[in-house]
Each structure stands twice: as C-alpha cells, then as structure tokens.
Amino acid sequence: MKLLLFFCFLAAVAVIPLTAKTPNIVVIFCDDLGYSDVGCFGAKGYETPHLDKMAKEGIKFTNFHVASAVCSASRAALLTGCYNTRVGINGALGPNSKIGLSLDELTMGELVQQNGYATACFGKWHLGDHPRFLPTNNGFDEYYGLPYSNDMWPYHPGVRHLPMEKRIKRWPHLPLIEGTKVINPKVSPKDQEQLTTDYTKKAVKFIEKNTSKPFFLYLAHSMPHVPLYVSDKFRGKTKRGIYGDVIAEIDWSVGQVLDVLKRTELDRNTLVIFTSDNGPWLSYGEHSGLADPLREGKGTSWEGGVRVPFIARWPGRIPEGSVNDNPAMTIDLYPTIAGLTKSSLPEHEIDGKDIWPMLSGKKDAKSPQEAYYIYYSNSQLQAVISGSWKLILPHKYRTMAGKSGGKDGIPNGYSANTIKEPELYHLKSDVSEKKNLAEERPEELKRLLALAEKAYKDLGDGSLKRKGTGRRQVGRVPK
C-alpha cells in the first residue's frame, strides 16, 4: 500500500509542472505567404485585423528567415531545428516519394511528447507521403490534411489542358488523409474551398479537448499556395481578388484560434507563432503574394524568397507592441520551444539556438547565431547571413526579370540568371539587395567566405561535389 502511495505521489509531482508551468504551443505556418502579405507588414487591398492585433499584443520580427525557399526543405528545418541539408530533405517532395523525413530525427512533436504534451498537425505535411513518414508516425497524436502541395493533382496548371487519363500519368489524384487513412482519395476543387475552414475547425476542437493538459498544435495551412481556393464566406470580400480573399480567410482562422484560447482561459499560458514557409510564387502574378521591398521571391535565396513575416504572442510573457530587427530563423524555434516546455533536446546535432531572450523582448537581446546559411536544390549553399551582412555565392536562380506574372492561375515563365562571383550586401541599409559591396568591403567578404567554408566542411555542397561530415541519412521507403 505504501509503495502504491509512493508511486501515486511521484505521478502527481510529474504532472504539476506540465499543467501549471509549461506553456501550450501553437505554430501557424502558411504556404507561400510573402513578406508584405500581412497588414502590419504592408499588405494592400485587404485587411488582416486578427494578425495585426496579434502583433500589437505581442512581437513582430522584421528580419526572420527560412532555411530554404521551397516547401519540403523549409518544413524539415522548422520541425527538426536543423538545416534541411543536414537531414537530407531538399526541394519539394512529390506524390509517391521514395524518401521522407528519417524516423531517426526527433520532430518538434516528438520533442514535446517527451513531456506529456498532446500533439496535432492539421494541414499540409510535405515530408513524405508514405504512411511511415506521416505525422502520426512522427510525433503527432492527430493528423488531418494533405500530404503534399495542393497543386500536385490532375488540375495542375501544367496539365489541366489535357484529358484526365493523361493528366493522372503526371499527377495522381490528391488524397485527404486523417491519421494514416485516406478519407478522400480524389480531392476536388470544391473540397479545396473548405481546406482553411476544415483545418481551423480541427484546430479549435483540439484545443477545446486539451484544456487540462499541455498541447502543441501545428496548423500548417495549404494556402496561399496556388491553386487558390476560398470558402463562400470570404469569396469576393476584398479588393485584391481571390488572393486577398484567401489571406482574409487565413486571418479569420488566426482569430478563431485566439478566440478559443481566450474562451478556454488558456490565453495567458499559450505561445502562438505565425509565419510562412517561404516567400511568394511571383510567376503566378495576380494569384501570387508580394515581398515588397525585398528582391525576388519563392525559389530564390534573395530576401524575397527567404525573409518571411513573423508574429508571436504570449500575454504576460511577450511585451505588447514589440518589434525586433535582429536576424532569426525557423531552425531557432525548435530549441526555443524545447526550453519553454522543459523538453530534452536530441543527442544528435541541431543547428538552431534558443531565441527566447529576443522573443520575450529582453533589452539588448541579439541573435545567438554567428551566421545563418541558406540552401537550395542539390544541397547547394547559396547565401550566408551574418549580422547585417549577406553573402550571395555563385549560383543560378530564376527571376521574372521585370515581366509581370500570370493571370487566372496560369503562371508566366521565369528567366534564368547567374551569379558568377560572390556578392556582398548590407541588409540593414539595403534590404532590397541592390548594391553589391564586395569590392568596397573586402574584409567583410573574406569573413563571410570563411563562414561559408565552415558550412562546406560540415554540410557540403552538391553543386561543388563536397559531401560534408555532418549530414545524416534521409528516410527511405523500405524495398
């Protein structure tokens, strides 16, 4: 009997810190949302009242980056705290991919599950569509959403002029998944109109049923990735056309999450983070977002591709109306959340560092990172950011080259451009990356090139055929 009472006491002690001290975490992750697509970041033609209020009640980061300006790579970095190259995820994984995030990686969901958190992922996953790679096998108790991008289906702009039997040879039907079960094998355009609403309803319900235990909610919207779809309640409501309507619905979704937190009295014990996986897909023109005043967009390592809006709110812990202009990156959220939830970091190396001093508005808090590294396809290192300086390494990139984007969901073509010699930009005075200072500031150029060399030794570079010593194996579908 005494032994039983002793174990009951230990169980009670273990529960107290979780319910009383550790915060709930909500990460809202948009797809292809541009830097200036939120009201408080300069959006025009529509309003985002809930996001603007969230920024007024919390903090806005104006110098926040993703590790790579493309879907799967960006998500891998967010959920593992590692550069995507370290974990072997590059580009955007397609349907029936033979690879995915390795089960040896510890996702953000698994990180907090160690401490008894309920976890859920609603929305776009895009880290492997084989069942072994889906969220419920990677740290999430619940999953509902699309396994990859919403344009990877027979209605893709590149094939929708073809007969259906030819379309599905390139893009199979798009599945909607719950857990690991396909609940809708052929998502239709009408179904896509309800995605933002359905994800939001799932998120609200998850919060309502976990009021008595800590939770981690990863709400990964499929929008505003093309093709754009919006529910009837927001269609035609903005001056910006369907793109504005889509953002208005995402803003509504944020409002629903904040409302349920207040209604359930969890508001003051919940950190809510809002950001995007990369910049806007400029070739889609009127169906694309904007990254003004930044250069280029999605699929490039210029600021328009990798600098994204970031807002965080936690009443009583984050000072209201704060703004931080120090560099930070999605990889830093992983160790920050580990610290706040008292979760143990994995034994293997991660690249992120705790930025809670910056998030909490601590006076004079600076980025804990010496540098941030931007990778793109083929594990190519394309840029290095250190303080206010940014190094652009030789590489090819796509650009609209002054052309307008497409209309009605059909993209206009990109042009190719090449950086032949390293370029250097001072982001604090030249956020649009217009003036190359490589010749004027040789000492800074040398310093950043030395940082790049450190990255080559650690993570390699596919374009240079350098392997690196710190890369881990990607997950593979068993044969």
N, C-alpha and C positions, 0 to 999 in steps of 0.2 A: 504493500500500500504506500509506504514512504517513497519507494522507488518510483511508483506511478506519479505521486505528487511532485517529486523532483523533476521528472520529465515534463510534466504539465507546466511547471514554473519556467523551465528553460524555453518551452514553446512560447509562453506568454511574453517572456523577455525578448525573444527573437522577433515577435510581431510588433511590439511597441514602436521601435524606431521607424519601421516601414510606414505605419499608419499615421504617426504623429510628426515625423521629421522629414522623411524623404518625399520629394515632390512628384506629382504626376508630370508627365512629359507629353506634349503634343507637337509633332513636326508636320507641318503642312507644306508639301512640296509640289510646285506647279511644273508644267512641262512646256518649255519654250517661251516662258514669260520674260519679256525684255526688261532691261533696267528701268526704263521710263514708262512702264505699263501700269504703275500703281499711282494713285493720285498724289501721295506725298513724295513721289519721285518724279513728278512732272507729267503725268498722263493727261491727255486732252481728248475731248469728245465723249467722255463718260466719267462717272464718279465712283470712287471706292470708299464710301463712308466708314465701313467697318474696319478696313485696313488702316485708313487714316486715323481713326480713333485709337486703334491698337498701337499705332506709332506714338500718338500723343500720350498714351498711358504707359508706354514702355520706351524702347530704344530702337533707333534706326541706324543700321550700319551702311555707310555710303561707299565702302571700299571692300566689299565682300565678294569672294570668288568661288568658283567651282574648279575642280582639278582638271576637268576636260570638258570641252564644249559639245558633248554628244551624250545621248541618253544612258546607255548601259554603263559606260565608263564613269559618268558623273554619279550615278546611283551606287555603284560599287564603292566609290570613295566616301560618299556620305555614310553608308551603312557599316563600313569596316574601319573608318578612321585612317585608311591607307590610300596612297596614290593608286589609281586603278592599275597602273603598270605593275605594281608590287604584287597584286592579286590576280593578274593575268586577264583582266577584262578590258577590252578595247572596243571602240566603236559602238554600234547598236546591234545587239543580237537579234537574229531573225527567227521566224517560226521553225520549229523542229531543230533548234540549235543543238549541236552535239556537245556544247560546253555551257558552263554556268558558274556561278559563284561556288567555290570549293566548300564542301562541308567542314573542312578544317578551319575555315575562317569563323570568327566569332562576330556575328552581326550585332547591330545595336539592340535588336530584340533579344538575342541570347544574352547580351551583356547585362540587361536589367532583369531578365528572368532569373538570373542567379540570386537575386534579392527578392524574389517572390512577386514580381510585377506581372499583372495581366497585360498581354500584348495583342495588338491587332494591326493589320495592314489592310487598308481599303484603297483600291485604285490600281495604278499601273505599277507592275513589278519590274520586268525587263532585265532580270538577272539569270535567265534560263527558264524555258517553259516546260522542260521535262519535270515530272512530279517530284523527283528528288531535289530539284532546285527551287521549288515553290516556297512561299513564305512559311507555311505551316511546318516545313521541314528545316526552317532556318530561323527559328526564334520567335515565331508569331503564333499565338493561340488561334487566331481567326484570320481568314483572308477572304476577300471578295473583290474581284476586279479583272482587269485584262492582263495577260501575261507579258505583253509587249506593246509597242506603239499602236495607236488606233488607226493608223493608215496602212498597217500591214494586213491587208484584206483585199478581196476581189474588187473593191470600189476605189482602190488606189488610183490617183490621177494618171499614173503612167500606164494603166491597163484598162481603165473604165470605158475606153472606146471599143474594146474587144468583146466578142461573145463570151458568155460566162464560162464555157468549158475551156477557153483559152486563158481566161483570167486566173482561174484557180491553179493552173500549172505554174504560175509565177507566185501568186499569193493565195494560200488556202483560206478557208473561211475563218473568221476571227471568233475565238471562243471567249465566253464569260465564265469565270471559274469561282467556285466557292470551296474553300479548303483546297483539296486537290481534285475535286469533281467538276467536270464541265457541266454547267447547268443550262447553258445556252450555246450550242455548237455553231450557230450561224448568226452572230450579232448583225443586226440590220441598221440602216441609217436611223430609223425610228428609235431603236434601242439606244443608240449613241446619244440621242437627245436627252435621255434620262440619266446618263452616267454621273454627272456632277451632283444631281439631286439624290440619286441612289447611294453614292459614296457618302454623302453628307448624312443621310438618314441612318446609315450603318454606324457612322461615327458617333452620332448623338446617342443612339441606343447603347453602344458600347460604353460610353461614359456613364449613362444612367444606371447600368447594371454593375458598375465597378466603383460605386461611391464609398464602399467600405474597405477597399484595398488599393494600393498604388497601381497606376497603369501607365503604359506607353502606347500612344496612338500615332501611327504613321499614316497620314492621309495624303496619298500621292495622286493628285488629280491627273486625268488623262489630257485635260485641256490646259492651255490653249494650243496644244499641238494640232496641226491640221490632220484630217478634215475637221472643221469647226462645226460643233453641234451645240444647241442650246434648247432648254425647255420652253414651253409656251409662255411661262410666267415672265420670261426675260426677252423673248424674241421681239425685235423691233423697238426696244426701250431706250436705245442710246443713239447718239449722233454719229457714232463711229462704225455703224453697221454691225454685222454679226460678230466681229472681233470684240467690239465694245460690249455687246450683249453677253458674250461668253465671260468676259472679265467681271461684268456686273454680277453674274451668277456665282462666280468664284468668290467674290466679295461677300455675297449673301451667305455662302457656305461658311466662310470665316465667322460671320455674325452668328450663325446657328451654333457653332462650336463654342464661341464665347458666351452666348446666352445660356446654354445648358450648363456650363461651368458655374455661372452665377446662380442659376436656379437650384443647382445641387449643392451650393455652398462650397464648391471646390476651387473657386476662382483664385483665392489667395494662396493656394498650395499647388498651383499648376503653372509650369513654364510652357508658354505657347510660342513656337517659332514658325515663321513664314518666310519661304524663299523659293528659288526656282532651280531647275537642273542645268540650265544654260540660257543663253540669250535667244533673240527672236530669229525665226527662219525667214530671212529677208526676201528670198526669191518668191515667196507667196504674196508679196505686195499687200493688198488690202486685207488679206487674211493673216497677215503677219503683225507681230508687235513691233515695238521700237526700242532702241537702246540709246537714244539721244542723251548726251552729246558724244557718245562713245563711237569708236571705229568698228565697222563691220558687225557681224552677228554670229549666230549659231554656226558651228562647224569651223570656227577660226579661233586662234589663240590671241587675237586682239581683244581689247577690253569689252567690246560689244558682244563677244562670244562667251567670255568667262566672268565678267563682273555682273552680278545679279542683285535685285532688291532683297533686302533682309530686314525683317522686323521681329522683335522679341518682346514679350510681355509677361511680367510676373509681379502682380501688385504687392507692394511692400518690400520687394527684393530688387526690382529694377526701377531706378528713378524715372519718374514720368518725364516725357518730352526730351529724353536723352538722344544725342547724336554722337556717333563715333566714326572717325575717318581713318582709323588705322587699318592696315590690311589684315584680313582674316579669311578663312576658307572652310568649306564644308567638312574637311577632314578634322577640324578642330572641335566640332560638335560632339564627336564620339568620346574623347577623354573628358570633355566638359560635363557631359551627361553622366559619365562614369563617376566623376567626383561628386556631383549633386545627389546621385542615387546611392552612393556608397557601394558601387559595384566594382568588382575586381577586374582590372584590365587583363587582356590575354597575355600569355607568356611570350608569344611571338611579337615581333616589332610592329609598331604602328607609327604613322607619320604625323598625326595630329597632336596638338598640345592644348592644354586647358586654357580657355579664354574667359573663364568666369570673371576675373577682375575687369575685363573690358565690358562684358555683358552687364555686370552689376553696377557699371558706371563709376568704378573706383577712380579717384582722381589720379591723373597722370599714368593710367594703365596703358601699356603698349603691347603690341603683338609679341608673343613669346617665341615666334619663329624667326630664325635668321633669314630664311628665304622660303618662297613658295614656288613650286615647279608646275608648269602647265604642259600636259602631254596630249598628243592626239593619236590618230590611227598609226598602226605599226609601232606602237610604243615610242613614238618619236617625241623627244623633248623639244618643244618649240619656243618656250618662254620661261624666264626666271624673274620673279618679283622679289625685291629686297628693299624694304623701307619704301621710299618714294620712287625708287628706280625700277625700270623694267627692261630686261634684255630680250630682244627678239632674235632667235637663232635662225640660220638659213633653213628655209623650207618653202614648199609650195602651199598656196592657200587659195581658196575660192573667194570671189568678190563679184558684186553686182556691177562694179566699175562704172558707177553713175547711172546705170539703167534702172528703170522702175521695175518693181516686182510684178507678179502676175495678177490676174483677176479671176473671180468666181471659183477660187480653189485650184486653179491651174497655175503652176509656177512658171516664172520666166527663167531662162537659163543663166547660170553663173559663167563668169570668165575665170581663167586661171592666171595667177600671178606668182612670182617667185621672189623670195628674199635671198639674195646671193651672198651677202656679207652680214655679220652681226650688226644689229641696230640697237640704239640705246635711247630710252625715253624717260623723262622725268614726269611721272604721273600727277604729282601734286600741282604742278604748274601747266601741265599739258595732258589732260585726261583724254583728249581726242587723239593722242599719239600722232601728231602732225610733224614735229620737229625731231629729227634724228640727231642726237648729241654724241654719237660715237667718236667723232673726231675731236670735238671740243672737250670731252671729259674722259680721256684715255684711262685715268686711274679708276674710275667707276666701271668702265668697260672691262678692265682687267679683273677687277674684284668679282664682277658677276660672271665672267667667263670661268673663273676659278670655282665658283659655286656650281656652275654647270658641269664642270669636270667631276666634282664630288658626286653629282647625280648620275653621271655616266658610269662611274665605278660601282655605284650602289644598284641602280635600276636599269642601266644600259640604255641603248637606243637602237631600235630596229632598223632605222634608215642608215645608221652608221655601222651596223652589224656588231654592235657592242652588247654583250649579254648582261653584264652587271652581276653582282654576287648576292643581292638581296631580294631577288624575285622569287615568288612562290608559285607552286603549280596551280593552274586553273582547274576547276572541277570538270569532269568529263562523264558523259553518259556511258554506263557500262556496256560493253560489247556483248 
